[in-house]
Amino acid sequence: EGRVIAYGVISFDGEPVYKAIEGKWSNDLPYVLVHRLAIADEMKRQGMAKQFMLQAEEVSRQKGIYSFRVDTKYDNAYMLRLIDTLGFRYCGEVYYRNNSARRAFEKTIRPHSHPIGISGYTIREATFEDAAPIFEAIDKNREDLRIWLPFVDELKSVAGEEGFLLSVLAVPYKQRDPVYILEQGTNICGLAGFHFSDAPNHRTEIGYWLLPAYRGKGIVTQAVRYLCQWAVRERNINRIQIRCAVGNIPSNAIPKRLGFTLEGTERDGELLISGKYVDINVYSILKKEIELWNRKSN
């Protein structure tokens, strides 16, 4: 009926007093902040505040920002209950100009998961909170993964994975090379994502790895298909490249299956952990070829 039933400020500009928190935030990434949330008396206890906060999360997802921070007074029982319901965790105290202490909280906003066409398997962007499970997955399968992935031996701790994710997520969303988790339910199957993007020339590269237990199901093929379509739709990418070691037969099968063109071979293109150089096959697919996928499926 045109009545205002809820009001609040959704801000991405940061809150200066948060820098002096007596406690600790989990990371220094950009975050969304809700201030001055108020609900009309006649609408209280009807879930309006929760819906406002959930909408703030959705706005933040669209910006690729997955950290959410709030603060409230110690005696604001209504807000404290809401914060608890939404899964925030306590981080410490912050102080405003009147020197009054407020309790400060944060949570990770989970990116939306998307189906990849194989029952039970999804893909979503990785967040900082994923560092520990990603490291654990790599560490448990280190001997297998290190054969073709030189970075595995350099990754020695959760902090190392946190550093990598920080470097990715600190980049503004429109310029970011996002990293995606492949999941079965809540179990990590592998990672896929973009790197070496060249925005002026509308080109990028996709890399991927998959844990041994999930191979042979077409998971990476479908994930790469999803990422190619996303890159064309969201970033107007014209050329996508995949590089595979010549001897890595399963990895080479993925671009071949999707209709990529083998353009040539880089001699001694990568130094493996074995100390030997390996030749690298270079595959590419163009926007017009990706658009054919949709036309054929229709």
Sine and cosine of phi, psi and omega as CSV:
sin_phi,cos_phi,sin_psi,cos_psi,sin_omega,cos_omega
0.00,0.00,0.26,0.96,0.02,-1.00
1.00,0.09,0.06,1.00,0.00,-1.00
-1.00,0.09,0.60,-0.80,0.10,-0.99
-0.98,0.18,0.86,-0.52,-0.03,-1.00
-0.93,-0.37,-0.24,0.97,0.05,-1.00
-0.47,-0.88,0.53,-0.85,-0.01,-1.00
-0.58,-0.81,0.62,-0.78,0.09,-1.00
-0.13,-0.99,0.24,-0.97,0.01,-1.00
-0.95,-0.32,0.85,-0.52,0.12,-0.99
-0.97,-0.23,0.92,-0.39,-0.14,-0.99
-0.83,-0.56,0.58,-0.81,0.10,-1.00
-0.88,-0.48,0.24,0.97,-0.07,-1.00
-1.00,0.01,-0.08,1.00,-0.02,-1.00
0.99,0.10,0.36,-0.93,0.04,-1.00
-0.85,-0.52,0.91,-0.42,-0.08,-1.00
-0.81,0.59,-0.62,0.78,-0.07,-1.00
-0.93,0.37,-0.32,0.95,0.00,-1.00
-0.93,0.37,-0.37,0.93,0.01,-1.00
-0.93,0.37,-0.40,0.92,-0.04,-1.00
-0.96,-0.28,0.50,0.87,-0.04,-1.00
-0.85,0.52,0.68,-0.74,0.16,-0.99
-1.00,0.02,1.00,0.01,-0.15,-0.99
0.50,-0.86,-0.57,-0.82,-0.04,-1.00
-0.38,-0.93,0.76,-0.65,0.20,-0.98
-0.98,0.19,0.35,-0.94,-0.04,-1.00
-0.96,0.27,-0.42,0.91,-0.03,-1.00
-0.33,-0.94,0.09,-1.00,-0.01,-1.00
-0.94,-0.33,0.42,0.91,-0.01,-1.00
-0.96,0.27,0.34,-0.94,0.14,-0.99
-0.83,0.55,0.51,-0.86,-0.06,-1.00
-0.60,-0.80,0.33,-0.94,0.15,-0.99
-0.99,-0.13,0.54,-0.84,-0.06,-1.00
-0.70,-0.71,0.71,-0.71,0.11,-0.99
-0.93,-0.37,0.79,-0.61,0.03,-1.00
-0.83,-0.56,0.39,-0.92,0.19,-0.98
0.79,0.61,0.71,0.70,0.03,-1.00
-0.97,0.25,0.81,-0.59,0.00,-1.00
-0.66,-0.75,0.63,-0.78,-0.01,-1.00
-0.85,-0.53,0.68,-0.73,0.04,-1.00
-0.86,0.52,0.62,-0.79,-0.09,-1.00
-0.80,0.61,-0.67,0.74,-0.07,-1.00
-0.95,0.31,-0.19,0.98,-0.03,-1.00
-0.95,-0.30,0.01,1.00,-0.01,-1.00
-0.93,0.38,0.46,-0.89,-0.02,-1.00
0.89,0.46,0.45,0.89,0.07,-1.00
-0.85,-0.52,0.24,0.97,0.07,-1.00
0.99,0.11,0.19,0.98,-0.03,-1.00
-0.92,0.40,-0.66,0.75,-0.01,-1.00
-0.90,0.43,-0.66,0.76,0.03,-1.00
-0.90,0.45,-0.67,0.74,0.00,-1.00
-0.90,0.43,-0.60,0.80,0.04,-1.00
-0.89,0.46,-0.71,0.71,-0.02,-1.00
-0.91,0.41,-0.63,0.78,0.03,-1.00
-0.92,0.40,-0.58,0.82,0.06,-1.00
-0.93,0.37,-0.59,0.81,0.08,-1.00
-0.87,0.49,-0.64,0.77,0.05,-1.00
-0.88,0.48,-0.66,0.75,-0.03,-1.00
-0.92,0.40,-0.66,0.75,0.07,-1.00
-0.87,0.50,-0.65,0.76,-0.02,-1.00
-0.93,0.37,-0.63,0.77,0.05,-1.00
-0.84,0.54,-0.65,0.76,-0.03,-1.00
-0.90,0.43,-0.38,0.93,0.05,-1.00
-0.99,-0.11,0.00,1.00,-0.02,-1.00
0.94,0.35,0.46,0.89,0.03,-1.00
-0.94,-0.35,0.85,-0.53,-0.17,-0.99
-0.89,-0.46,0.17,0.98,0.10,-0.99
-0.96,-0.27,0.71,-0.70,-0.08,-1.00
-0.77,-0.63,0.82,-0.57,-0.01,-1.00
-0.82,-0.57,0.58,-0.81,0.08,-1.00
-0.57,-0.82,0.28,-0.96,0.15,-0.99
-0.62,-0.79,0.37,-0.93,0.01,-1.00
-0.40,-0.91,0.32,-0.95,0.03,-1.00
-0.93,0.35,0.40,-0.92,-0.02,-1.00
-0.89,0.45,-0.49,0.87,-0.08,-1.00
-0.99,-0.14,0.15,0.99,0.00,-1.00
-1.00,0.05,0.98,0.18,-0.10,-0.99
-0.88,0.48,-0.60,0.80,-0.03,-1.00
-0.88,0.47,-0.74,0.67,-0.02,-1.00
-0.93,0.36,-0.61,0.79,0.01,-1.00
-0.89,0.45,-0.63,0.78,0.06,-1.00
-0.91,0.41,-0.67,0.74,0.01,-1.00
-0.89,0.46,-0.70,0.71,0.00,-1.00
-0.87,0.50,-0.68,0.74,0.01,-1.00
-0.91,0.41,-0.68,0.74,0.00,-1.00
-0.87,0.50,-0.59,0.81,-0.07,-1.00
-1.00,0.08,-0.01,1.00,0.11,-0.99
1.00,0.07,0.35,0.94,0.10,-1.00
-0.95,0.30,0.41,-0.91,0.10,-1.00
-0.86,-0.51,0.55,-0.84,-0.04,-1.00
-0.95,0.31,0.71,-0.70,-0.03,-1.00
-0.88,-0.48,-0.40,0.92,-0.03,-1.00
0.48,-0.88,-0.30,-0.96,-0.01,-1.00
-0.93,-0.37,0.57,-0.82,0.14,-0.99
-0.82,-0.58,0.41,-0.91,-0.09,-1.00
-0.79,-0.62,0.78,-0.62,0.05,-1.00
-1.00,-0.07,-0.09,-1.00,-0.16,-0.99
-0.85,0.52,-0.57,0.82,-0.01,-1.00
-0.98,0.19,0.11,0.99,0.06,-1.00
0.92,0.39,0.30,0.95,0.04,-1.00
-0.99,0.10,0.71,-0.71,-0.03,-1.00
-0.99,0.17,0.66,-0.75,0.10,-1.00
-0.80,-0.60,0.55,-0.84,0.06,-1.00
-0.99,0.16,0.71,-0.70,-0.07,-1.00
-0.91,-0.43,0.65,-0.76,-0.09,-1.00
-0.70,-0.72,0.36,-0.93,0.11,-0.99
-0.54,-0.84,0.33,-0.94,0.10,-0.99
-0.52,-0.85,0.31,-0.95,0.14,-0.99
-0.99,-0.10,0.80,-0.61,0.09,-1.00
-0.99,0.15,0.85,-0.53,-0.02,-1.00
-0.98,0.20,0.82,-0.57,0.08,-1.00
-0.89,0.46,0.43,-0.90,0.03,-1.00
-0.91,0.42,0.62,-0.78,0.11,-0.99
-1.00,-0.05,0.57,-0.82,-0.03,-1.00
-0.82,-0.57,0.69,-0.73,0.05,-1.00
-0.92,0.38,0.49,-0.87,0.02,-1.00
-0.91,-0.43,0.14,0.99,0.05,-1.00
1.00,-0.09,0.06,1.00,0.08,-1.00
-0.86,-0.51,0.83,-0.55,-0.12,-0.99
-0.81,0.59,0.80,-0.60,0.07,-1.00
1.00,0.00,-0.13,0.99,-0.05,-1.00
-0.92,-0.39,0.67,-0.75,-0.04,-1.00
-0.68,-0.73,0.15,-0.99,0.04,-1.00
-0.71,-0.70,0.64,-0.77,0.06,-1.00
-0.45,-0.89,0.34,-0.94,0.03,-1.00
-0.93,0.36,0.61,-0.80,0.03,-1.00
-0.98,0.22,0.53,-0.85,0.09,-1.00
-0.89,-0.46,0.15,-0.99,0.02,-1.00
-0.85,0.52,-0.58,0.81,-0.03,-1.00
-0.91,0.42,-0.30,0.95,-0.01,-1.00
-0.99,0.16,-0.08,1.00,-0.10,-0.99
-0.84,0.54,-0.73,0.69,-0.05,-1.00
-0.90,0.44,-0.78,0.63,0.02,-1.00
-0.90,0.43,-0.53,0.85,0.06,-1.00
-0.91,0.41,-0.72,0.69,0.01,-1.00
-0.88,0.48,-0.68,0.73,-0.01,-1.00
-0.87,0.49,-0.67,0.75,0.01,-1.00
-0.89,0.45,-0.67,0.74,0.02,-1.00
-0.93,0.37,-0.70,0.72,-0.08,-1.00
-0.89,0.45,-0.61,0.79,0.00,-1.00
-0.95,0.31,-0.33,0.94,-0.04,-1.00
-0.85,-0.52,0.46,0.89,-0.13,-0.99
-0.85,0.52,-0.71,0.71,-0.07,-1.00
-0.90,0.44,-0.59,0.81,0.03,-1.00
-0.96,0.29,-0.76,0.65,-0.12,-0.99
-0.94,0.35,-0.51,0.86,-0.10,-0.99
-0.93,0.36,-0.29,0.96,-0.03,-1.00
-0.85,0.52,-0.71,0.71,-0.07,-1.00
-0.92,-0.38,-0.12,0.99,-0.07,-1.00
-0.88,-0.48,1.00,-0.09,-0.05,-1.00
-0.85,0.52,-0.44,0.90,-0.05,-1.00
-0.93,0.37,-0.34,0.94,-0.12,-0.99
-0.87,0.50,-0.68,0.73,-0.02,-1.00
-0.94,0.34,-0.36,0.93,0.02,-1.00
-0.99,0.12,-0.30,0.96,-0.01,-1.00
-1.00,0.00,0.97,-0.25,-0.15,-0.99
-0.92,-0.38,-0.11,0.99,-0.06,-1.00
-0.34,-0.94,0.23,-0.97,0.10,-0.99
-0.86,0.51,-0.59,0.80,0.00,-1.00
-0.86,0.50,-0.57,0.82,0.04,-1.00
-0.90,0.43,-0.67,0.74,0.05,-1.00
-0.93,0.36,-0.60,0.80,0.07,-1.00
-0.87,0.50,-0.67,0.74,0.02,-1.00
-0.88,0.48,-0.65,0.76,0.03,-1.00
-0.90,0.45,-0.74,0.67,-0.03,-1.00
-0.91,0.41,-0.59,0.81,0.08,-1.00
-0.86,0.51,-0.67,0.74,-0.02,-1.00
-0.90,0.43,-0.51,0.86,0.02,-1.00
-0.98,0.21,-0.78,0.62,-0.16,-0.99
-0.97,0.25,-0.30,0.95,0.03,-1.00
-0.96,0.27,-0.27,0.96,0.00,-1.00
-0.98,0.18,0.72,-0.70,0.05,-1.00
-0.79,0.61,0.58,-0.81,-0.20,-0.98
-0.83,0.56,-0.67,0.74,-0.06,-1.00
-0.93,0.37,-0.37,0.93,0.03,-1.00
-0.97,-0.25,-0.07,1.00,-0.11,-0.99
-0.97,0.25,0.58,-0.82,0.24,-0.97
-1.00,-0.09,1.00,-0.05,-0.14,-0.99
-0.93,0.36,0.53,-0.85,0.08,-1.00
-0.95,-0.31,0.70,-0.71,-0.07,-1.00
-0.88,-0.48,0.59,-0.81,0.09,-1.00
-0.99,-0.14,0.71,-0.70,0.14,-0.99
-0.99,-0.12,0.79,-0.61,-0.13,-0.99
-0.75,-0.66,0.50,-0.87,0.28,-0.96
-0.89,-0.45,0.97,-0.25,-0.16,-0.99
0.90,0.43,-0.88,-0.48,0.05,-1.00
-0.97,-0.26,0.12,0.99,-0.02,-1.00
-1.00,-0.01,0.76,-0.65,0.05,-1.00
-0.97,0.25,0.78,-0.62,0.05,-1.00
-0.98,-0.19,-0.51,0.86,-0.04,-1.00
0.13,-0.99,-0.12,-0.99,0.02,-1.00
-0.77,-0.64,0.46,-0.89,0.13,-0.99
-0.52,-0.85,0.45,-0.90,0.00,-1.00
0.05,-1.00,-0.07,-1.00,-0.08,-1.00
-0.97,-0.24,0.48,-0.88,0.18,-0.98
-0.42,-0.91,0.26,-0.97,0.01,-1.00
0.83,0.56,0.57,0.82,0.01,-1.00
-0.92,0.39,0.58,-0.82,-0.01,-1.00
-0.79,-0.61,1.00,0.02,-0.12,-0.99
-0.87,0.49,-0.70,0.71,-0.02,-1.00
-0.85,0.53,-0.52,0.85,-0.02,-1.00
-0.97,-0.23,0.12,0.99,0.08,-1.00
0.81,0.58,0.78,0.63,0.00,-1.00
-0.68,-0.74,0.44,-0.90,0.01,-1.00
-0.43,-0.90,0.05,-1.00,0.03,-1.00
-0.73,-0.69,0.58,-0.81,0.03,-1.00
-0.92,-0.38,0.71,-0.71,0.13,-0.99
-0.83,-0.56,0.31,-0.95,-0.05,-1.00
-0.31,-0.95,0.40,-0.92,0.23,-0.97
-0.51,-0.86,0.43,-0.90,-0.07,-1.00
-0.67,-0.74,0.64,-0.77,0.04,-1.00
-0.93,0.36,0.53,-0.85,-0.08,-1.00
-0.81,0.59,-0.62,0.78,-0.09,-1.00
-0.91,0.41,-0.28,0.96,-0.10,-1.00
-0.94,-0.35,0.11,0.99,-0.05,-1.00
-0.98,0.22,0.38,-0.93,0.05,-1.00
0.99,0.13,0.18,0.98,-0.03,-1.00
-0.94,-0.34,-0.07,1.00,-0.03,-1.00
0.99,0.10,0.22,0.98,-0.09,-1.00
-0.89,0.45,-0.76,0.65,-0.04,-1.00
-0.93,0.36,-0.62,0.79,0.04,-1.00
-0.83,0.56,-0.74,0.67,-0.01,-1.00
-0.94,0.35,-0.57,0.82,0.04,-1.00
-0.91,0.41,-0.68,0.73,0.02,-1.00
-0.91,0.42,-0.62,0.78,0.07,-1.00
-0.85,0.52,-0.72,0.69,0.02,-1.00
-0.87,0.50,-0.71,0.70,-0.05,-1.00
-0.92,0.40,-0.60,0.80,0.04,-1.00
-0.89,0.46,-0.71,0.70,0.01,-1.00
-0.91,0.41,-0.62,0.78,0.05,-1.00
-0.89,0.46,-0.70,0.72,-0.05,-1.00
-0.89,0.45,-0.64,0.77,0.03,-1.00
-0.93,0.36,-0.71,0.71,-0.07,-1.00
-0.95,0.31,-0.71,0.70,-0.14,-0.99
-1.00,-0.06,-0.47,0.88,-0.09,-1.00
-0.87,-0.50,0.01,1.00,-0.01,-1.00
0.82,0.57,0.64,0.77,0.02,-1.00
-0.96,0.29,0.68,-0.73,-0.01,-1.00
-0.98,-0.20,-0.50,0.87,-0.06,-1.00
-0.71,-0.70,0.77,-0.64,0.04,-1.00
-0.85,-0.53,0.73,-0.69,-0.07,-1.00
-0.89,-0.46,0.57,-0.82,0.15,-0.99
-0.76,-0.65,0.72,-0.70,0.03,-1.00
-0.90,-0.43,0.76,-0.65,-0.04,-1.00
-0.72,-0.70,0.68,-0.73,0.12,-0.99
-0.86,0.50,0.67,-0.74,-0.09,-1.00
-0.81,0.58,-0.64,0.77,-0.06,-1.00
-0.99,0.14,-0.10,1.00,-0.02,-1.00
-1.00,0.03,0.99,0.12,-0.13,-0.99
-0.87,0.50,-0.74,0.67,0.00,-1.00
-0.87,0.50,-0.62,0.79,0.00,-1.00
-0.92,0.38,-0.66,0.75,0.03,-1.00
-0.90,0.43,-0.49,0.87,-0.05,-1.00
-0.91,0.42,-0.44,0.90,-0.08,-1.00
-0.93,0.37,-0.82,0.57,0.04,-1.00
-0.89,0.45,-0.55,0.83,0.04,-1.00
-0.89,0.46,-0.69,0.72,-0.04,-1.00
-0.89,0.45,-0.53,0.85,-0.06,-1.00
-1.00,-0.02,0.02,1.00,0.06,-1.00
1.00,0.05,0.28,0.96,0.12,-0.99
-0.90,0.44,0.42,-0.91,0.06,-1.00
-0.99,-0.16,0.77,-0.64,0.11,-0.99
-0.97,0.23,0.91,-0.41,-0.10,-1.00
-1.00,-0.03,-0.41,0.91,-0.03,-1.00
0.32,-0.95,-0.12,-0.99,-0.05,-1.00
-0.78,-0.63,0.79,-0.61,0.12,-0.99
-0.99,0.14,0.87,-0.49,0.03,-1.00
-0.96,0.28,0.74,-0.68,-0.03,-1.00
0.76,0.65,0.73,0.69,-0.11,-0.99
-0.97,0.26,-0.32,0.95,-0.02,-1.00
-0.51,-0.86,0.59,-0.81,0.04,-1.00
-0.99,-0.14,0.91,-0.42,-0.01,-1.00
-0.99,0.15,0.20,-0.98,-0.04,-1.00
-0.92,0.40,-0.33,0.95,0.05,-1.00
-0.94,0.33,-0.21,0.98,-0.05,-1.00
1.00,-0.05,0.00,1.00,-0.01,-1.00
-0.97,-0.23,0.61,-0.79,0.12,-0.99
-0.98,0.18,0.54,-0.84,0.00,-1.00
-0.78,-0.63,0.61,-0.79,0.08,-1.00
-0.95,0.30,0.52,-0.85,-0.07,-1.00
-0.85,-0.52,0.82,-0.57,0.13,-0.99
-0.98,0.18,0.69,-0.72,0.00,-1.00
-0.92,-0.40,0.88,-0.48,0.01,-1.00
-0.92,-0.40,0.46,-0.89,0.09,-1.00
-0.57,-0.82,0.39,-0.92,0.13,-0.99
-0.64,-0.76,0.54,-0.84,-0.06,-1.00
-0.96,-0.29,0.34,-0.94,-0.01,-1.00
-0.80,0.60,-0.71,0.70,-0.05,-1.00
-0.90,0.44,-0.48,0.88,0.02,-1.00
-0.98,0.21,-0.58,0.82,0.07,-1.00
-0.92,0.40,-0.65,0.76,0.01,-1.00
-0.89,0.45,-0.43,0.91,0.06,-1.00
-0.91,0.41,-0.50,0.87,0.02,-1.00
-0.83,0.56,-0.74,0.67,-0.05,-1.00
-0.91,0.41,-0.66,0.75,-0.03,-1.00
-0.91,0.40,-0.61,0.79,0.00,-1.00
-0.94,0.34,-0.60,0.80,-0.02,-1.00
-0.94,0.33,-0.42,0.91,0.02,-1.00
-1.00,0.04,0.00,0.00,0.00,0.00
